[in-house]
Amino acid sequence: MTPVRRVLVANRGEIALRIIRACRELGLETVAVYSEADRGALHTKAADEAVCIGPAPSKLSYLNPQNILAAALSRGADAVHPGCGYLSEDALFAEMCRAHNLLFIGPPARQLELLGDKVRAKEVMRTAGVPVIPGRGAVSSHAELAEAAEELGYPVLIKATLGGGGIGLRLARDQGELLRGFDEVRAQVRAAFQADGVYLEKYLRPIRHIEVQVLGDSFGSLVHCGERECSLQRRHQKLLEECPSPAVSGPLRASLTAAALKAAEAVGFCGTGTVEFLLDEAGDFYFLEVNPRLQVEHPVTELVYGLDLVREQIRLAAGEPLGYQQGDLLPVGHAIECRINAEDVRTWRPAPGAISRLVVPGGFGVRWDSHVFQGYSVPPFYDSLLGKLIVWGATREEAIARMARALDELILEGLPTTIPFHRATMRHAGFRAGLYSTDSADQWLRETEIVR
């Protein structure tokens, strides 16, 4: 086991605060990093020490591995927690940490490298017997692309080998969209990831996005914590998650979780992560990807399974055994998370600005994970997430009622937010019945009075 005493948190916002709090409960010291735009942010005050790592743009600060490593070494850290996004899936950064005798709190670099290449990862899963979406591996020319699309049948998705969060993804309904989308995806991922690998997948609709939480230790033990429903999305990014999924029960749950464990075993997964699937109307599911990191939506699983996933992540990275078996993990109740973003729901565009008034809800079964406060000015340089409102209920119906009440109590003024959308969602018959897909958010928005 690797002893951990001081952790540098290589992230910002609510997830940095979440990690700092978990470290404090474990008796670990923390070092926060911040860009010039985040000077005075809440996570810098919560940590034992804070270090500026560069100007506002992420490429010069939160995505600058040299500056982050320098901060860790100069402040005596012995571990680095990358949080969500940024460098959390960067195999080179994980290897740089190892080379500098810093524990990277996540899977080893070799796993990150494999899972980061979506074409290779799908081949591994296909070999392991995990259902994979029909598609064509890496394509590099217009001619090869057109041939693959004709073989699969339109519509198809053009996807970047290295991508995520909606980056490097285009829908093509005909050859014109296919060729334009191919060039756009390659240009986008060159700018974001310095790579240009592209592959094709059959476009399946309507579809649900289901992910299974998995945990594995360095001794080969693996468990799952059930599934999360992540289908309510805009721009291929999640808006709301719930655990368990209203679309999954009985034999389907057993099949999904078994496939997730098989996928994790195929890559020797170590740490906490999720295996993501697409679920169609017939009840067939297909492997999408493995996210070998902490997910923004992890709190819904924590509330249902009574497990601190950040604490487990730190323990497992340090080489400790799981210490429990699958039968010890018993789900209780239902949890829902609403992502409160600074966005104009008429366009889903980010809307930075100052928060003039903030009143957060409370009461039994209500959790508010956020880094913002009254008077906080939301910078325009980063993602639009302001906070996550999470509730637990003994049943899904109770959780919906509690979320509706909590959303009514939540006051966040001074800039547009997604709160009105979530309030309308709690009342929507389709959501209450659990009947929705990845297309539903835009459909429901058109049906409501939100945009007027």
C-alpha positions in Angstrom: 0.0 0.0 0.0 1.1 3.6 -0.7 0.8 5.9 2.3 -1.1 9.1 1.5 -0.6 12.2 3.7 -1.2 15.3 1.4 -3.3 15.4 -1.7 -3.2 18.0 -4.5 -6.6 18.4 -6.0 -6.1 19.1 -9.7 -9.5 20.5 -10.5 -11.9 23.4 -9.7 -15.5 24.1 -8.7 -17.8 21.8 -6.8 -15.9 18.6 -7.6 -12.7 20.1 -6.0 -14.7 20.9 -2.9 -16.2 17.4 -2.8 -12.7 15.8 -2.9 -11.3 18.2 -0.3 -14.1 17.4 2.1 -13.5 13.6 1.6 -9.8 14.1 2.3 -10.5 16.1 5.4 -12.6 13.2 6.8 -9.8 10.8 6.1 -7.4 13.1 8.0 -5.5 14.0 4.8 -4.1 17.5 4.1 -5.1 19.1 0.8 -3.5 21.5 -1.7 -5.9 23.4 -4.1 -4.9 24.8 -7.4 -6.5 27.7 -9.1 -6.3 29.8 -12.2 -6.2 33.6 -12.1 -9.9 33.6 -12.8 -10.6 31.4 -9.8 -8.6 33.4 -7.3 -10.7 33.5 -4.1 -12.9 30.6 -5.2 -14.4 28.5 -2.5 -12.2 25.5 -3.1 -9.1 27.6 -2.5 -10.4 28.6 0.9 -11.4 25.0 1.9 -8.0 23.5 1.3 -5.0 23.7 3.6 -3.1 25.5 1.0 -3.8 27.0 -2.5 -1.4 27.6 -5.5 -2.0 29.6 -8.6 -1.2 27.5 -11.7 -1.7 30.0 -14.5 -4.0 32.3 -16.4 -7.7 31.8 -16.9 -7.7 29.6 -20.0 -7.8 25.9 -19.0 -5.0 25.0 -21.4 -2.7 27.3 -19.5 -3.9 26.2 -16.0 -6.1 23.2 -15.3 -4.9 21.4 -18.4 -1.2 22.3 -17.8 0.4 19.2 -16.4 3.8 20.8 -15.8 2.3 23.6 -13.7 0.2 21.1 -11.7 3.2 18.8 -11.0 5.3 21.7 -10.0 2.6 22.8 -7.5 2.4 19.3 -6.1 6.1 18.8 -5.7 6.7 22.3 -4.3 4.0 21.9 -1.7 5.0 18.5 -0.5 2.0 16.5 -1.9 2.4 12.8 -2.2 -0.8 12.2 -4.3 -2.8 14.0 -7.0 -6.5 13.7 -7.4 -7.6 14.8 -10.9 -11.4 15.0 -10.1 -13.7 14.9 -13.2 -12.7 16.0 -16.7 -9.5 17.9 -17.3 -6.6 15.5 -16.7 -8.6 12.7 -15.1 -8.3 10.4 -18.1 -4.9 11.5 -19.3 -2.6 8.5 -19.4 0.5 10.7 -20.0 -0.3 12.8 -16.9 -0.9 9.7 -14.8 2.5 8.4 -15.9 4.1 11.8 -15.2 2.8 11.6 -11.7 4.2 8.1 -11.2 7.6 9.2 -12.6 7.7 12.0 -9.9 6.7 9.6 -7.1 3.2 11.0 -6.9 0.2 8.7 -6.4 -2.3 9.3 -9.2 -5.7 8.8 -7.7 -7.2 6.8 -10.6 -6.5 3.8 -12.7 -2.9 3.2 -13.9 -1.7 4.8 -17.1 -1.9 1.6 -19.1 -5.6 1.3 -18.4 -6.3 5.0 -19.2 -4.4 4.6 -22.5 -6.5 1.6 -23.5 -9.9 3.0 -22.4 -9.1 6.4 -23.9 -8.9 4.9 -27.4 -12.6 4.1 -28.0 -11.9 1.9 -31.0 -9.4 -0.3 -29.1 -11.7 -0.4 -26.1 -14.7 -1.6 -28.2 -12.5 -4.4 -29.8 -11.5 -5.5 -26.3 -15.2 -5.6 -25.3 -16.3 -7.4 -28.4 -13.6 -10.1 -27.7 -14.8 -10.4 -24.1 -18.4 -11.0 -25.3 -19.8 -7.6 -24.2 -22.5 -6.4 -26.7 -21.1 -3.5 -28.8 -22.9 -1.0 -31.1 -22.6 -1.9 -34.8 -19.9 0.3 -36.3 -16.7 0.6 -38.2 -13.3 1.2 -36.6 -11.0 4.0 -37.4 -11.6 5.6 -40.8 -9.2 8.1 -42.4 -10.6 9.1 -45.8 -13.8 10.3 -47.4 -14.0 7.2 -49.5 -13.6 4.8 -46.6 -16.1 6.9 -44.6 -18.8 6.8 -47.3 -18.3 3.0 -47.8 -18.7 2.4 -44.1 -21.8 4.6 -43.8 -23.5 2.8 -46.7 -22.7 -0.6 -45.1 -24.1 0.5 -41.7 -27.1 2.4 -43.2 -27.9 6.0 -42.4 -28.2 7.7 -40.0 -24.8 7.2 -38.5 -22.8 8.9 -35.8 -19.3 10.3 -36.5 -17.2 10.0 -33.3 -13.7 10.9 -32.3 -11.5 8.1 -31.1 -10.5 10.5 -28.3 -13.5 12.5 -27.1 -16.2 12.9 -24.5 -18.7 15.4 -23.1 -20.2 15.9 -26.5 -16.8 16.8 -28.1 -16.0 15.1 -31.4 -19.5 13.9 -32.2 -21.7 14.6 -35.3 -24.9 13.0 -36.6 -25.0 12.3 -40.4 -28.3 11.6 -42.1 -26.9 11.5 -45.6 -23.5 11.7 -47.4 -23.4 15.5 -47.4 -23.7 15.6 -43.6 -21.3 12.7 -43.4 -18.4 14.4 -45.3 -18.9 17.8 -43.6 -19.2 16.1 -40.2 -16.1 14.1 -40.7 -14.0 17.2 -41.4 -15.6 19.1 -38.5 -15.0 16.3 -36.0 -11.3 16.0 -37.0 -10.8 19.7 -36.7 -12.5 19.8 -33.3 -10.5 17.0 -31.8 -7.3 18.2 -33.2 -7.9 21.5 -31.3 -9.1 19.7 -28.1 -7.0 16.6 -27.9 -4.2 17.0 -30.5 -5.5 13.9 -32.3 -7.7 13.2 -35.3 -8.9 9.6 -35.1 -12.5 9.1 -36.2 -14.8 6.1 -36.3 -18.5 5.4 -37.2 -21.4 4.0 -35.2 -25.0 3.1 -36.2 -27.3 5.9 -34.9 -29.9 4.2 -32.6 -33.0 6.1 -31.6 -34.9 6.3 -29.4 -32.3 5.2 -26.9 -31.5 5.4 -23.2 -28.1 6.1 -21.6 -27.5 3.8 -18.7 -24.3 3.5 -16.8 -23.1 0.9 -14.2 -20.8 2.0 -11.3 -17.9 -0.4 -10.8 -15.2 -0.6 -8.2 -12.0 -2.8 -8.4 -8.9 -3.3 -6.4 -5.4 -4.2 -7.3 -6.0 -7.8 -6.2 -8.5 -8.5 -8.9 -11.7 -8.1 -6.9 -14.6 -6.3 -8.6 -18.1 -5.2 -7.5 -20.8 -3.0 -9.0 -23.2 -0.5 -7.3 -26.1 -0.9 -9.7 -27.0 1.4 -12.5 -27.7 5.1 -13.1 -30.2 6.5 -15.6 -28.5 9.4 -17.5 -30.8 9.8 -20.5 -32.1 13.4 -19.9 -29.5 15.3 -21.9 -28.9 18.4 -24.1 -26.0 18.7 -26.6 -25.0 15.1 -25.6 -24.4 16.2 -22.1 -26.3 15.1 -19.0 -28.9 17.3 -17.3 -30.5 14.9 -14.8 -29.6 11.4 -13.4 -31.3 8.9 -11.2 -30.5 5.7 -9.4 -31.8 3.2 -10.1 -33.1 3.5 -13.6 -36.9 3.4 -14.0 -36.4 1.4 -17.2 -34.3 -1.4 -15.6 -35.4 -4.2 -13.3 -35.0 -7.9 -12.7 -33.3 -9.9 -15.5 -32.2 -6.8 -17.4 -30.4 -5.4 -14.3 -28.7 -8.7 -13.8 -27.6 -8.8 -17.5 -26.4 -5.1 -17.4 -24.4 -5.4 -14.3 -22.9 -8.8 -15.3 -21.8 -7.2 -18.6 -20.3 -4.2 -16.8 -18.3 -6.5 -14.5 -17.2 -8.5 -17.6 -16.0 -5.3 -19.3 -14.1 -4.2 -16.2 -12.5 -7.6 -15.8 -11.5 -7.5 -19.5 -9.2 -4.5 -18.9 -8.2 -5.5 -15.3 -9.9 -2.4 -14.0 -8.6 -0.9 -10.8 -10.3 2.1 -9.1 -13.8 3.5 -9.3 -15.4 4.1 -12.7 -18.5 3.5 -14.8 -19.3 1.2 -17.7 -21.7 3.0 -20.0 -24.4 1.4 -22.2 -27.1 2.4 -24.6 -30.4 0.7 -24.1 -33.0 0.4 -26.9 -36.8 0.1 -26.8 -36.6 -3.7 -27.2 -34.5 -4.0 -24.1 -31.2 -4.7 -25.9 -28.1 -2.9 -24.6 -24.8 -2.0 -26.2 -21.4 -1.0 -24.7 -20.6 2.6 -25.2 -17.4 3.3 -23.2 -15.7 3.0 -19.8 -15.2 6.2 -17.8 -12.3 5.3 -15.6 -12.8 8.2 -13.2 -15.2 9.9 -10.8 -18.4 11.0 -12.5 -20.3 14.2 -11.9 -23.4 12.1 -11.1 -21.7 9.9 -8.5 -23.9 11.3 -5.6 -27.0 9.4 -6.6 -25.2 6.1 -6.3 -23.7 7.2 -2.9 -27.2 8.0 -1.5 -28.7 4.7 -2.6 -25.7 2.4 -1.7 -24.4 4.3 1.4 -20.9 4.3 0.0 -18.5 7.3 -0.2 -17.1 6.9 -3.7 -14.4 9.5 -3.3 -13.2 7.8 -0.2 -13.2 4.5 -2.0 -11.3 6.0 -4.9 -8.5 7.2 -2.6 -8.4 3.9 -0.8 -8.2 1.8 -3.9 -5.6 4.0 -5.6 -3.4 3.6 -2.5 -3.5 -0.2 -2.9 -6.0 -1.1 -0.2 -8.3 -4.1 -0.9 -12.0 -3.6 -1.4 -12.9 -5.1 1.9 -16.4 -6.1 0.9 -18.2 -8.4 -1.5 -21.1 -7.9 -3.9 -23.6 -9.3 -1.4 -22.6 -6.5 1.1 -23.8 -3.8 -1.3 -27.5 -3.5 -0.9 -29.4 -0.6 -2.6 -32.0 1.3 -0.5 -34.5 3.8 -2.0 -34.2 6.1 -5.0 -32.0 9.2 -5.7 -32.3 12.0 -8.3 -29.7 14.6 -9.3 -30.5 17.8 -11.1 -27.6 19.7 -12.6 -28.1 23.4 -12.1 -26.2 25.1 -14.9 -25.8 28.8 -15.8 -27.6 28.4 -19.1 -30.4 30.0 -21.1 -32.7 27.0 -21.7 -34.0 28.5 -24.9 -30.7 27.8 -26.5 -28.7 25.8 -23.9 -26.0 28.4 -24.2 -23.8 29.2 -21.2 -24.8 32.4 -19.4 -22.0 33.6 -17.1 -22.6 36.5 -14.7 -22.9 37.4 -11.0 -25.2 35.6 -8.6 -27.2 38.4 -6.9 -29.3 36.1 -4.5 -28.9 32.5 -3.4 -31.1 30.5 -1.1 -30.4 26.7 -1.0 -33.0 24.1 0.1 -32.7 21.7 3.0 -34.6 19.1 4.9 -34.4 15.3 5.1 -32.9 13.6 2.1 -31.7 16.8 0.4 -28.0 17.4 -0.7 -26.6 20.5 -2.4 -23.1 20.1 -3.9 -21.9 23.4 -5.1 -19.0 25.9 -5.1 -21.1 29.1 -5.7 -22.3 31.6 -3.1 -24.3 34.9 -3.1 -22.1 37.5 -4.8 -20.1 34.9 -6.7 -19.3 35.9 -10.3 -19.5 32.9 -12.7 -16.4 33.1 -15.0 -17.0 32.6 -18.8 -13.9 30.3 -19.2 -15.2 27.0 -17.8 -18.2 24.7 -17.9 -21.6 26.1 -16.8 -22.2 23.9 -13.8 -23.2 25.9 -10.7 -24.2 23.0 -8.5 -26.0 19.7 -8.1 -29.2 19.3 -6.3 -29.6 15.7 -5.1 -32.4 14.1 -3.2 -33.1 10.6 -1.8 -36.5 9.0 -1.2 -37.7 5.6 -0.1 -39.4 5.3 -3.5 -39.1 7.0 -6.9 -42.4 8.8 -6.3 -41.1 10.1 -3.0 -37.9 11.2 -4.5 -39.7 13.1 -7.3 -41.9 14.9 -4.7 -38.9 15.8 -2.6 -37.0 17.1 -5.7 -40.0 19.2 -6.7 -40.2 20.7 -3.3 -36.4 21.3 -3.1 -36.4 23.0 -6.6 -39.2 25.3 -5.5 -37.1 26.3 -2.4 -33.9 26.9 -4.5 -33.5 30.6 -5.3 -30.6 31.5 -7.6 -30.9 34.9 -9.2 -28.8 37.2 -11.3 -28.3 34.9 -14.4 -30.3 32.4 -16.3 -30.2 28.8 -15.0 -31.7 25.4 -15.8 -33.9 25.5 -12.6 -37.1 26.2 -14.6 -36.5 23.2 -16.9 -36.0 20.9 -13.9 -39.2 22.3 -12.2 -41.2 21.5 -15.3 -39.5 18.1 -15.6 -40.7 17.1 -12.2 -44.3 17.8 -13.3 -44.0 16.2 -16.8 -46.1 13.0 -17.2 -43.3 11.4 -19.3 -40.7 11.8 -16.5 -43.1 10.8 -13.8 -43.8 7.6 -15.7 -40.1 7.0 -16.3 -40.7 7.1 -20.1 -38.0 9.2 -21.6 -34.9 9.0 -23.9 -31.9 11.0 -24.9 -34.1 13.1 -27.2 -36.7 14.0 -24.5 -35.2 17.2 -23.0 -35.5 19.1 -26.3 -39.0 17.6 -26.9 -40.2 18.5 -23.5 -38.8 22.0 -23.7 -40.8 22.7 -26.8 -44.0 21.5 -25.0 -43.7 23.8 -22.0 -44.0 27.4 -21.2 -40.3 27.7 -20.1 -39.0 29.4 -23.3 -41.7 32.1 -23.2 
